[in-house]
Amino acid sequence: MGTRSAAPDLAAVESLSAGARRWIGRHCGFLDEPAGRAELPVTPRVKALLQLALLYRCWARATGAAGATGTSGTSGADRTAEAVRPRPPDPDLAAVAATVEQVWRSPDHPPLLTVEPRYARQFQLMYGALAPAGLDADGPHRAALAEGVAGDLLTPRRKSPFLHLETRYYAELADVKHQLLDYPELYRISRLAAHADGQPLAELDVCNVTHTVFHLADFGFRDPGLGEADLVHARDRVERLTEESVRRGEWDLTGKLVLAQHCLGLDPLTTPSGAAALRLLAEAQSPEGAFPGRSATDRVPDDATAVHLFRKSYQSTLVVALATVILLRPRASASGERPPTASAAPVLGGAR
């Protein structure tokens, strides 16, 4: 598919979003059911649950529903108030909330975060940061967080620019003190900031680029804080990467790039690459709302088992749900948060 396709209308994007959110709502419980615990590898399942908690946080914030995860910018009194509100009326969001809350209250989950030593401390930090509002102050997530941030995790020592930025983002969300570099400096050393003459587009890692944007912009809930020249550069990189991902039929990466465009103050419904990306996703979505694979070449065969279908569909479908629920949120929320504007001032692997 080229990138000169006609722009999709808002109703088509709303339908795309509703389908993805419906599929996630109906199937996310499998991640913590006995069958899911038995049939899904531990570390991919842990990653998938962290992704689900991130979706829950953004979905609740975007729609003004109670129970958004994380502590950043929320007082203790506010979190207590959130905790006593009724479950969100949206049944799909309520299903996501139920799974996240069940996992974060379970004392059986924290030990799973450390099964893969390479990821253990980062998983513990993310688990603490993404805890749903209203959990007990001495719940299992607090002990996991304390263990994760012990030592030098919250210092710049031996971190790549990307890991450094991710760590700062979740440290702030968890409301823990750190010694990490500030966001402008982290952007300057990121791969996204590299100029075209020194960093060929083909060598860029799309996940690295998009997650850099997500963490700078809090997934679209704050201005990314880039100066005019940096903003123009970042937009150009993201739009060109979107064109490439659309040409290759990469559903997962395309969904991330749509969200990255929005985080940088672009409107994916009107940019040529964004419009083509949304049309690609709308055409690839199954009647059930899923994306059966990460790309057109990775499509799940018709005779796949239910577990294989879930494992192949979860990542891409969650990404599209996340991107579109943020893209479609009102331009100003009740709390006064606004998405980034054109005049800006200076995790996600799945259950494979």
MILUMPA-393804 format. One record per residue (C-alpha): residue in three letters; x, y, z; chain. Coordinates in steps of 0.1 Angstrom, whole numbers. Layout:
BEGIN
rec residu->ala; east->X; north->Y; up->Z; chaine->A $
...
//
This chain:
BEGIN
rec residu->met; east->0; north->0; up->0; chaine->A $
rec residu->gly; east->13; north->34; up->-9; chaine->A $
rec residu->thr; east->12; north->65; up->14; chaine->A $
rec residu->arg; east->-11; north->86; up->-9; chaine->A $
rec residu->ser; east->-43; north->68; up->1; chaine->A $
rec residu->ala; east->-73; north->89; up->9; chaine->A $
rec residu->ala; east->-76; north->99; up->45; chaine->A $
rec residu->pro; east->-99; north->76; up->66; chaine->A $
rec residu->asp; east->-129; north->93; up->82; chaine->A $
rec residu->leu; east->-132; north->96; up->119; chaine->A $
rec residu->ala; east->-159; north->69; up->120; chaine->A $
rec residu->ala; east->-136; north->44; up->104; chaine->A $
rec residu->val; east->-109; north->51; up->131; chaine->A $
rec residu->glu; east->-135; north->48; up->158; chaine->A $
rec residu->ser; east->-145; north->14; up->144; chaine->A $
rec residu->leu; east->-109; north->3; up->143; chaine->A $
rec residu->ser; east->-104; north->14; up->179; chaine->A $
rec residu->ala; east->-136; north->-2; up->191; chaine->A $
rec residu->gly; east->-127; north->-35; up->175; chaine->A $
rec residu->ala; east->-92; north->-36; up->190; chaine->A $
rec residu->arg; east->-104; north->-26; up->224; chaine->A $
rec residu->arg; east->-132; north->-52; up->223; chaine->A $
rec residu->trp; east->-108; north->-80; up->215; chaine->A $
rec residu->ile; east->-84; north->-70; up->243; chaine->A $
rec residu->gly; east->-113; north->-68; up->267; chaine->A $
rec residu->arg; east->-126; north->-102; up->258; chaine->A $
rec residu->his; east->-93; north->-120; up->258; chaine->A $
rec residu->cys; east->-70; north->-103; up->283; chaine->A $
rec residu->gly; east->-82; north->-124; up->312; chaine->A $
rec residu->phe; east->-64; north->-154; up->296; chaine->A $
rec residu->leu; east->-31; north->-139; up->308; chaine->A $
rec residu->asp; east->-40; north->-147; up->344; chaine->A $
rec residu->glu; east->-63; north->-177; up->340; chaine->A $
rec residu->pro; east->-50; north->-212; up->349; chaine->A $
rec residu->ala; east->-48; north->-221; up->312; chaine->A $
rec residu->gly; east->-28; north->-190; up->304; chaine->A $
rec residu->arg; east->-4; north->-195; up->332; chaine->A $
rec residu->ala; east->1; north->-231; up->321; chaine->A $
rec residu->glu; east->5; north->-225; up->284; chaine->A $
rec residu->leu; east->22; north->-191; up->281; chaine->A $
rec residu->pro; east->59; north->-187; up->288; chaine->A $
rec residu->val; east->66; north->-168; up->320; chaine->A $
rec residu->thr; east->86; north->-138; up->308; chaine->A $
rec residu->pro; east->65; north->-131; up->277; chaine->A $
rec residu->arg; east->34; north->-133; up->299; chaine->A $
rec residu->val; east->49; north->-109; up->324; chaine->A $
rec residu->lys; east->57; north->-84; up->296; chaine->A $
rec residu->ala; east->22; north->-88; up->283; chaine->A $
rec residu->leu; east->7; north->-80; up->317; chaine->A $
rec residu->leu; east->29; north->-49; up->320; chaine->A $
rec residu->gln; east->17; north->-38; up->286; chaine->A $
rec residu->leu; east->-19; north->-44; up->297; chaine->A $
rec residu->ala; east->-14; north->-22; up->328; chaine->A $
rec residu->leu; east->0; north->5; up->305; chaine->A $
rec residu->leu; east->-30; north->3; up->283; chaine->A $
rec residu->tyr; east->-53; north->5; up->313; chaine->A $
rec residu->arg; east->-35; north->36; up->325; chaine->A $
rec residu->cys; east->-37; north->54; up->292; chaine->A $
rec residu->trp; east->-73; north->42; up->284; chaine->A $
rec residu->ala; east->-86; north->53; up->318; chaine->A $
rec residu->arg; east->-68; north->87; up->315; chaine->A $
rec residu->ala; east->-80; north->92; up->279; chaine->A $
rec residu->thr; east->-117; north->85; up->287; chaine->A $
rec residu->gly; east->-117; north->101; up->322; chaine->A $
rec residu->ala; east->-125; north->67; up->338; chaine->A $
rec residu->ala; east->-115; north->60; up->374; chaine->A $
rec residu->gly; east->-86; north->38; up->383; chaine->A $
rec residu->ala; east->-57; north->49; up->361; chaine->A $
rec residu->thr; east->-24; north->33; up->371; chaine->A $
rec residu->gly; east->7; north->50; up->384; chaine->A $
rec residu->thr; east->13; north->77; up->410; chaine->A $
rec residu->ser; east->29; north->105; up->390; chaine->A $
rec residu->gly; east->10; north->138; up->395; chaine->A $
rec residu->thr; east->-17; north->122; up->417; chaine->A $
rec residu->ser; east->-19; north->130; up->454; chaine->A $
rec residu->gly; east->-27; north->104; up->480; chaine->A $
rec residu->ala; east->-62; north->119; up->485; chaine->A $
rec residu->asp; east->-69; north->117; up->448; chaine->A $
rec residu->arg; east->-58; north->81; up->447; chaine->A $
rec residu->thr; east->-80; north->72; up->476; chaine->A $
rec residu->ala; east->-110; north->89; up->459; chaine->A $
rec residu->glu; east->-103; north->70; up->427; chaine->A $
rec residu->ala; east->-102; north->37; up->446; chaine->A $
rec residu->val; east->-138; north->41; up->458; chaine->A $
rec residu->arg; east->-153; north->50; up->425; chaine->A $
rec residu->pro; east->-173; north->23; up->406; chaine->A $
rec residu->arg; east->-157; north->2; up->380; chaine->A $
rec residu->pro; east->-156; north->19; up->345; chaine->A $
rec residu->pro; east->-189; north->16; up->327; chaine->A $
rec residu->asp; east->-172; north->5; up->295; chaine->A $
rec residu->pro; east->-173; north->-33; up->297; chaine->A $
rec residu->asp; east->-140; north->-37; up->278; chaine->A $
rec residu->leu; east->-121; north->-13; up->300; chaine->A $
rec residu->ala; east->-137; north->-29; up->330; chaine->A $
rec residu->ala; east->-124; north->-63; up->319; chaine->A $
rec residu->val; east->-89; north->-49; up->315; chaine->A $
rec residu->ala; east->-92; north->-32; up->349; chaine->A $
rec residu->ala; east->-103; north->-65; up->365; chaine->A $
rec residu->thr; east->-73; north->-84; up->351; chaine->A $
rec residu->val; east->-48; north->-58; up->361; chaine->A $
rec residu->glu; east->-61; north->-53; up->396; chaine->A $
rec residu->gln; east->-62; north->-91; up->402; chaine->A $
rec residu->val; east->-26; north->-95; up->391; chaine->A $
rec residu->trp; east->-13; north->-65; up->410; chaine->A $
rec residu->arg; east->-30; north->-78; up->442; chaine->A $
rec residu->ser; east->-16; north->-113; up->439; chaine->A $
rec residu->pro; east->15; north->-122; up->460; chaine->A $
rec residu->asp; east->22; north->-149; up->434; chaine->A $
rec residu->his; east->31; north->-124; up->407; chaine->A $
rec residu->pro; east->62; north->-105; up->419; chaine->A $
rec residu->pro; east->84; north->-137; up->419; chaine->A $
rec residu->leu; east->77; north->-140; up->382; chaine->A $
rec residu->leu; east->93; north->-106; up->375; chaine->A $
rec residu->thr; east->127; north->-120; up->384; chaine->A $
rec residu->val; east->126; north->-153; up->364; chaine->A $
rec residu->glu; east->147; north->-137; up->337; chaine->A $
rec residu->pro; east->176; north->-119; up->355; chaine->A $
rec residu->arg; east->183; north->-95; up->326; chaine->A $
rec residu->tyr; east->149; north->-79; up->330; chaine->A $
rec residu->ala; east->142; north->-84; up->367; chaine->A $
rec residu->arg; east->149; north->-49; up->381; chaine->A $
rec residu->gln; east->134; north->-31; up->352; chaine->A $
rec residu->phe; east->103; north->-53; up->354; chaine->A $
rec residu->gln; east->101; north->-46; up->392; chaine->A $
rec residu->leu; east->103; north->-8; up->385; chaine->A $
rec residu->met; east->76; north->-10; up->359; chaine->A $
rec residu->tyr; east->54; north->-32; up->381; chaine->A $
rec residu->gly; east->56; north->-7; up->409; chaine->A $
rec residu->ala; east->50; north->23; up->386; chaine->A $
rec residu->leu; east->20; north->8; up->368; chaine->A $
rec residu->ala; east->2; north->-3; up->400; chaine->A $
rec residu->pro; east->-36; north->5; up->398; chaine->A $
rec residu->ala; east->-48; north->33; up->420; chaine->A $
rec residu->gly; east->-62; north->23; up->454; chaine->A $
rec residu->leu; east->-39; north->-7; up->461; chaine->A $
rec residu->asp; east->-28; north->-12; up->497; chaine->A $
rec residu->ala; east->3; north->8; up->506; chaine->A $
rec residu->asp; east->20; north->-24; up->517; chaine->A $
rec residu->gly; east->8; north->-45; up->488; chaine->A $
rec residu->pro; east->32; north->-68; up->469; chaine->A $
rec residu->his; east->39; north->-41; up->443; chaine->A $
rec residu->arg; east->56; north->-19; up->469; chaine->A $
rec residu->ala; east->81; north->-46; up->480; chaine->A $
rec residu->ala; east->88; north->-54; up->443; chaine->A $
rec residu->leu; east->95; north->-17; up->436; chaine->A $
rec residu->ala; east->118; north->-13; up->466; chaine->A $
rec residu->glu; east->138; north->-43; up->455; chaine->A $
rec residu->gly; east->140; north->-32; up->419; chaine->A $
rec residu->val; east->153; north->3; up->427; chaine->A $
rec residu->ala; east->179; north->-8; up->452; chaine->A $
rec residu->gly; east->215; north->-4; up->440; chaine->A $
rec residu->asp; east->224; north->16; up->409; chaine->A $
rec residu->leu; east->192; north->12; up->388; chaine->A $
rec residu->leu; east->183; north->48; up->392; chaine->A $
rec residu->thr; east->217; north->62; up->383; chaine->A $
rec residu->pro; east->232; north->67; up->348; chaine->A $
rec residu->arg; east->257; north->39; up->353; chaine->A $
rec residu->arg; east->260; north->14; up->323; chaine->A $
rec residu->lys; east->228; north->24; up->306; chaine->A $
rec residu->ser; east->221; north->28; up->269; chaine->A $
rec residu->pro; east->203; north->61; up->261; chaine->A $
rec residu->phe; east->170; north->42; up->255; chaine->A $
rec residu->leu; east->171; north->22; up->288; chaine->A $
rec residu->his; east->181; north->54; up->306; chaine->A $
rec residu->leu; east->151; north->73; up->292; chaine->A $
rec residu->glu; east->127; north->44; up->300; chaine->A $
rec residu->thr; east->140; north->41; up->335; chaine->A $
rec residu->arg; east->135; north->78; up->341; chaine->A $
rec residu->tyr; east->100; north->76; up->328; chaine->A $
rec residu->tyr; east->90; north->48; up->351; chaine->A $
rec residu->ala; east->109; north->62; up->381; chaine->A $
rec residu->glu; east->89; north->94; up->378; chaine->A $
rec residu->leu; east->57; north->74; up->374; chaine->A $
rec residu->ala; east->65; north->55; up->405; chaine->A $
rec residu->asp; east->74; north->87; up->423; chaine->A $
rec residu->val; east->108; north->75; up->434; chaine->A $
rec residu->lys; east->139; north->97; up->436; chaine->A $
rec residu->his; east->166; north->92; up->410; chaine->A $
rec residu->gln; east->199; north->106; up->396; chaine->A $
rec residu->leu; east->190; north->102; up->360; chaine->A $
rec residu->leu; east->196; north->127; up->332; chaine->A $
rec residu->asp; east->169; north->152; up->323; chaine->A $
rec residu->tyr; east->146; north->146; up->293; chaine->A $
rec residu->pro; east->163; north->172; up->269; chaine->A $
rec residu->glu; east->197; north->156; up->275; chaine->A $
rec residu->leu; east->183; north->121; up->270; chaine->A $
rec residu->tyr; east->167; north->132; up->237; chaine->A $
rec residu->arg; east->200; north->147; up->225; chaine->A $
rec residu->ile; east->218; north->113; up->230; chaine->A $
rec residu->ser; east->190; north->92; up->216; chaine->A $
rec residu->arg; east->190; north->75; up->182; chaine->A $
rec residu->leu; east->160; north->96; up->172; chaine->A $
rec residu->ala; east->180; north->127; up->175; chaine->A $
rec residu->ala; east->207; north->115; up->152; chaine->A $
rec residu->his; east->207; north->134; up->119; chaine->A $
rec residu->ala; east->200; north->117; up->86; chaine->A $
rec residu->asp; east->236; north->121; up->73; chaine->A $
rec residu->gly; east->250; north->102; up->103; chaine->A $
rec residu->gln; east->222; north->77; up->109; chaine->A $
rec residu->pro; east->206; north->61; up->78; chaine->A $
rec residu->leu; east->169; north->56; up->82; chaine->A $
rec residu->ala; east->172; north->19; up->74; chaine->A $
rec residu->glu; east->194; north->15; up->105; chaine->A $
rec residu->leu; east->169; north->30; up->129; chaine->A $
rec residu->asp; east->151; north->6; up->153; chaine->A $
rec residu->val; east->114; north->16; up->150; chaine->A $
rec residu->cys; east->107; north->4; up->186; chaine->A $
rec residu->asn; east->136; north->25; up->199; chaine->A $
rec residu->val; east->124; north->56; up->180; chaine->A $
rec residu->thr; east->87; north->53; up->190; chaine->A $
rec residu->his; east->93; north->45; up->226; chaine->A $
rec residu->thr; east->117; north->74; up->229; chaine->A $
rec residu->val; east->88; north->96; up->217; chaine->A $
rec residu->phe; east->63; north->79; up->240; chaine->A $
rec residu->his; east->84; north->85; up->271; chaine->A $
rec residu->leu; east->92; north->121; up->262; chaine->A $
rec residu->ala; east->55; north->128; up->256; chaine->A $
rec residu->asp; east->40; north->105; up->283; chaine->A $
rec residu->phe; east->22; north->86; up->256; chaine->A $
rec residu->gly; east->6; north->118; up->243; chaine->A $
rec residu->phe; east->-5; north->133; up->276; chaine->A $
rec residu->arg; east->22; north->160; up->277; chaine->A $
rec residu->asp; east->42; north->181; up->253; chaine->A $
rec residu->pro; east->74; north->162; up->243; chaine->A $
rec residu->gly; east->95; north->193; up->252; chaine->A $
rec residu->leu; east->114; north->196; up->219; chaine->A $
rec residu->gly; east->126; north->228; up->204; chaine->A $
rec residu->glu; east->114; north->237; up->169; chaine->A $
rec residu->ala; east->144; north->222; up->150; chaine->A $
rec residu->asp; east->143; north->190; up->170; chaine->A $
rec residu->leu; east->105; north->187; up->166; chaine->A $
rec residu->val; east->108; north->191; up->128; chaine->A $
rec residu->his; east->136; north->165; up->127; chaine->A $
rec residu->ala; east->117; north->140; up->149; chaine->A $
rec residu->arg; east->85; north->144; up->128; chaine->A $
rec residu->asp; east->104; north->138; up->96; chaine->A $
rec residu->arg; east->120; north->106; up->110; chaine->A $
rec residu->val; east->87; north->93; up->123; chaine->A $
rec residu->glu; east->68; north->101; up->91; chaine->A $
rec residu->arg; east->94; north->84; up->69; chaine->A $
rec residu->leu; east->95; north->54; up->91; chaine->A $
rec residu->thr; east->57; north->52; up->89; chaine->A $
rec residu->glu; east->59; north->52; up->51; chaine->A $
rec residu->glu; east->83; north->23; up->53; chaine->A $
rec residu->ser; east->62; north->3; up->78; chaine->A $
rec residu->val; east->31; north->8; up->57; chaine->A $
rec residu->arg; east->49; north->-4; up->25; chaine->A $
rec residu->arg; east->60; north->-35; up->44; chaine->A $
rec residu->gly; east->26; north->-42; up->59; chaine->A $
rec residu->glu; east->40; north->-42; up->95; chaine->A $
rec residu->trp; east->9; north->-38; up->116; chaine->A $
rec residu->asp; east->26; north->-37; up->150; chaine->A $
rec residu->leu; east->52; north->-11; up->140; chaine->A $
rec residu->thr; east->26; north->9; up->121; chaine->A $
rec residu->gly; east->4; north->12; up->151; chaine->A $
rec residu->lys; east->33; north->25; up->172; chaine->A $
rec residu->leu; east->42; north->50; up->146; chaine->A $
rec residu->val; east->7; north->63; up->144; chaine->A $
rec residu->leu; east->8; north->70; up->181; chaine->A $
rec residu->ala; east->43; north->86; up->178; chaine->A $
rec residu->gln; east->30; north->110; up->151; chaine->A $
rec residu->his; east->2; north->120; up->175; chaine->A $
rec residu->cys; east->27; north->125; up->204; chaine->A $
rec residu->leu; east->47; north->148; up->182; chaine->A $
rec residu->gly; east->17; north->170; up->175; chaine->A $
rec residu->leu; east->8; north->156; up->141; chaine->A $
rec residu->asp; east->-26; north->144; up->131; chaine->A $
rec residu->pro; east->-23; north->109; up->117; chaine->A $
rec residu->leu; east->-57; north->113; up->100; chaine->A $
rec residu->thr; east->-44; north->140; up->78; chaine->A $
rec residu->thr; east->-6; north->133; up->72; chaine->A $
rec residu->pro; east->-2; north->112; up->41; chaine->A $
rec residu->ser; east->17; north->85; up->59; chaine->A $
rec residu->gly; east->-6; north->85; up->89; chaine->A $
rec residu->ala; east->-37; north->82; up->68; chaine->A $
rec residu->ala; east->-22; north->53; up->49; chaine->A $
rec residu->ala; east->-12; north->37; up->81; chaine->A $
rec residu->leu; east->-47; north->39; up->95; chaine->A $
rec residu->arg; east->-62; north->25; up->63; chaine->A $
rec residu->leu; east->-37; north->-4; up->64; chaine->A $
rec residu->leu; east->-48; north->-13; up->99; chaine->A $
rec residu->ala; east->-85; north->-10; up->91; chaine->A $
rec residu->glu; east->-81; north->-34; up->62; chaine->A $
rec residu->ala; east->-60; north->-59; up->82; chaine->A $
rec residu->gln; east->-83; north->-61; up->112; chaine->A $
rec residu->ser; east->-102; north->-93; up->116; chaine->A $
rec residu->pro; east->-140; north->-92; up->121; chaine->A $
rec residu->glu; east->-133; north->-100; up->158; chaine->A $
rec residu->gly; east->-111; north->-69; up->161; chaine->A $
rec residu->ala; east->-78; north->-86; up->162; chaine->A $
rec residu->phe; east->-46; north->-83; up->142; chaine->A $
rec residu->pro; east->-36; north->-119; up->136; chaine->A $
rec residu->gly; east->2; north->-114; up->136; chaine->A $
rec residu->arg; east->27; north->-86; up->137; chaine->A $
rec residu->ser; east->26; north->-81; up->99; chaine->A $
rec residu->ala; east->10; north->-93; up->67; chaine->A $
rec residu->thr; east->38; north->-118; up->62; chaine->A $
rec residu->asp; east->34; north->-130; up->98; chaine->A $
rec residu->arg; east->-4; north->-137; up->96; chaine->A $
rec residu->val; east->-16; north->-166; up->116; chaine->A $
rec residu->pro; east->-28; north->-196; up->95; chaine->A $
rec residu->asp; east->-65; north->-203; up->96; chaine->A $
rec residu->asp; east->-60; north->-236; up->114; chaine->A $
rec residu->ala; east->-40; north->-221; up->143; chaine->A $
rec residu->thr; east->-49; north->-231; up->178; chaine->A $
rec residu->ala; east->-66; north->-207; up->201; chaine->A $
rec residu->val; east->-35; north->-203; up->222; chaine->A $
rec residu->his; east->-13; north->-197; up->191; chaine->A $
rec residu->leu; east->-38; north->-171; up->178; chaine->A $
rec residu->phe; east->-38; north->-153; up->211; chaine->A $
rec residu->arg; east->0; north->-152; up->213; chaine->A $
rec residu->lys; east->4; north->-139; up->177; chaine->A $
rec residu->ser; east->-25; north->-114; up->180; chaine->A $
rec residu->tyr; east->-20; north->-99; up->214; chaine->A $
rec residu->gln; east->9; north->-75; up->207; chaine->A $
rec residu->ser; east->-4; north->-58; up->176; chaine->A $
rec residu->thr; east->-40; north->-56; up->188; chaine->A $
rec residu->leu; east->-30; north->-40; up->221; chaine->A $
rec residu->val; east->-8; north->-15; up->202; chaine->A $
rec residu->val; east->-37; north->-5; up->180; chaine->A $
rec residu->ala; east->-60; north->-2; up->210; chaine->A $
rec residu->leu; east->-34; north->20; up->228; chaine->A $
rec residu->ala; east->-27; north->42; up->198; chaine->A $
rec residu->thr; east->-63; north->48; up->189; chaine->A $
rec residu->val; east->-78; north->54; up->223; chaine->A $
rec residu->ile; east->-52; north->82; up->228; chaine->A $
rec residu->leu; east->-56; north->95; up->193; chaine->A $
rec residu->leu; east->-94; north->98; up->197; chaine->A $
rec residu->arg; east->-93; north->114; up->232; chaine->A $
rec residu->pro; east->-108; north->149; up->235; chaine->A $
rec residu->arg; east->-83; north->177; up->229; chaine->A $
rec residu->ala; east->-86; north->188; up->265; chaine->A $
rec residu->ser; east->-95; north->165; up->294; chaine->A $
rec residu->ala; east->-114; north->174; up->325; chaine->A $
rec residu->ser; east->-80; north->176; up->344; chaine->A $
rec residu->gly; east->-67; north->202; up->320; chaine->A $
rec residu->glu; east->-42; north->179; up->303; chaine->A $
rec residu->arg; east->-37; north->187; up->266; chaine->A $
rec residu->pro; east->-20; north->167; up->239; chaine->A $
rec residu->pro; east->11; north->182; up->223; chaine->A $
rec residu->thr; east->5; north->210; up->198; chaine->A $
rec residu->ala; east->22; north->220; up->166; chaine->A $
rec residu->ser; east->40; north->248; up->185; chaine->A $
rec residu->ala; east->58; north->225; up->210; chaine->A $
rec residu->ala; east->81; north->240; up->235; chaine->A $
rec residu->pro; east->115; north->230; up->245; chaine->A $
rec residu->val; east->81; north->-28; up->270; chaine->A $
rec residu->leu; east->61; north->-30; up->240; chaine->A $
rec residu->gly; east->71; north->-71; up->233; chaine->A $
rec residu->gly; east->41; north->-93; up->235; chaine->A $
rec residu->ala; east->30; north->-127; up->247; chaine->A $
rec residu->arg; east->49; north->-145; up->220; chaine->A $
//
